[in-house]
């Protein structure tokens, strides 16, 4: 058996492996209830770009249907993940509300504010002679 024949038999399962591999990541992203800050949109966008270039190269320059299919499926799955994360981030921002986003932190700890009020209370408690 020649190696080229072996790889011709094995290569069609690569898109199936890709779908199976992305499944847990897509599931994790769908179930997340946070703002998805730990998901790097830049990294996944770079990978998406490489798959799009790979798809174009395999379709136009090489004319390899299986390579085009593999690159296309990977590009679509990357796009799905990026789309879900963008949707989740947008929904999270809407859930916390604009007022929470626009709230300014003065940097003053609330105990300091209590001390300031205590000083005003002591001023009113002076003894009249």
Secondary structure, DSSP 8 states (H G I E B T S, - for coil): --HHHHHHHHGGGHHHHHHHHHHHHHHHHHH--S--TTS-HHHHHHHHHHHHHHHHIIIIII--HHHHHHHHHHHHHHHHHHHHHHHHHHHHHHHH-HHHHH-------HHHHHHHHHHHHHHHT----
